[in-house]
Amino acid sequence: MKAIEITSYGAPEVLRLGERPDPVAGAGEALIRVGASGVNRPDVLQRTGNYPVPPGASDLPGLEVAGEIVAGDAQALAAAGLAVGDRVCALVAGGGYAQLCVAPVAQCLPVPAGWSDIEAASLPETFFTVWSNVFQRGRLQRGETLLVQGGTSGIGVTAIQLAKAMGATVIATAGSDAKCEACLALGADHAINYRSSDFAAEAKRLTDGRGVDVVLDMVAGDYVAREIDCLAEDGRLVIIAVQGGVKSEFNAGQVLRRRLTITGSTLRPRPVAFKGAIAQALREQVWPLLSAGQVKPVIHSTFAAADAAKAHALMESNQHVGKIVLTW
């Protein structure tokens, strides 16, 4: 099969189209002929040598795919209500930038009716991440307020739409007025340009001084102290990336006095059973929203797989709104 390989750690140009032996599905797995592969920030980190591959995972980049099941564990497929020939999208621990990809059956979800592989490939990584962190770890409830940092990222556009669909108020941050408009168009109630405004002060103003209930943070670093400042009592800060650095200094007294929770997670190294439970929750609670058109894919650009370097360059430019997808 053809696949995109990381020939050495470095700039986008280290991504090259090569050939690899066809993978074989084992127990509990499905072999997918890939129509499209999602591009995500962790792929960039892996390419630069800053995101180690979990033990046993493919060294090829790519955490989400969509396509057709061409082989697999028949018993596992049947138990999941799937079969050879079905179109699915899947979360994988690696190997997504390839014409064939093995995925745990538990992490496969049916492609919503009428959706293309490109649209479906934009779903798994961000939907698994947002559901796990905003709704499970962050415990966001109907009527609460969510602050989403980076509202036009793949994670951001998913968080905005899901939180609104679940009855929350959403405040999103973005780095330009145009991106703020994009957040509002996706359903955010408010959007803050973090380059021209203090997001913490604005979040408190927008909530009449109460603060927000949940913050979804992809920055960390010096953002943490300001996020703690704008949390409501019993608020929850969920950190899912550290683009602003791993060290943070904040007022721990506020955590005590206002009963705040600071948590976070990484999804890639978690076991199949954990990810499978998220997939089941998505199938039950989110897939109907997709089928009904209440939550929609947001695709910024598609690239032929051979142009993966261009896709990564766009990702690093931070000019995109929504997802970047490779096609095979």
Secondary structure as GFF3:
##gff-version 3
##sequence-region A 1 328
A	DSSP	beta_strand	2	6	.	.	.	ID=ss1
A	DSSP	three_ten_helix	12	14	.	.	.	ID=ss2
A	DSSP	beta_strand	15	19	.	.	.	ID=ss3
A	DSSP	beta_strand	29	39	.	.	.	ID=ss4
A	DSSP	alpha_helix	41	47	.	.	.	ID=ss5
A	DSSP	beta_strand	64	72	.	.	.	ID=ss6
A	DSSP	alpha_helix	74	79	.	.	.	ID=ss7
A	DSSP	beta_strand	87	91	.	.	.	ID=ss8
A	DSSP	beta_strand	100	104	.	.	.	ID=ss9
A	DSSP	three_ten_helix	105	107	.	.	.	ID=ss10
A	DSSP	beta_strand	108	110	.	.	.	ID=ss11
A	DSSP	alpha_helix	117	121	.	.	.	ID=ss12
A	DSSP	alpha_helix	124	130	.	.	.	ID=ss13
A	DSSP	pi_helix	131	137	.	.	.	ID=ss14
A	DSSP	beta_strand	145	148	.	.	.	ID=ss15
A	DSSP	alpha_helix	154	165	.	.	.	ID=ss16
A	DSSP	beta_strand	169	174	.	.	.	ID=ss17
A	DSSP	alpha_helix	177	185	.	.	.	ID=ss18
A	DSSP	beta_strand	190	193	.	.	.	ID=ss19
A	DSSP	alpha_helix	199	206	.	.	.	ID=ss20
A	DSSP	beta_strand	212	217	.	.	.	ID=ss21
A	DSSP	alpha_helix	223	229	.	.	.	ID=ss22
A	DSSP	beta_strand	231	239	.	.	.	ID=ss23
A	DSSP	alpha_helix	252	257	.	.	.	ID=ss24
A	DSSP	beta_strand	261	264	.	.	.	ID=ss25
A	DSSP	alpha_helix	272	285	.	.	.	ID=ss26
A	DSSP	alpha_helix	287	291	.	.	.	ID=ss27
A	DSSP	beta_strand	299	304	.	.	.	ID=ss28
A	DSSP	three_ten_helix	305	307	.	.	.	ID=ss29
A	DSSP	alpha_helix	308	317	.	.	.	ID=ss30
A	DSSP	beta_strand	323	327	.	.	.	ID=ss31
###
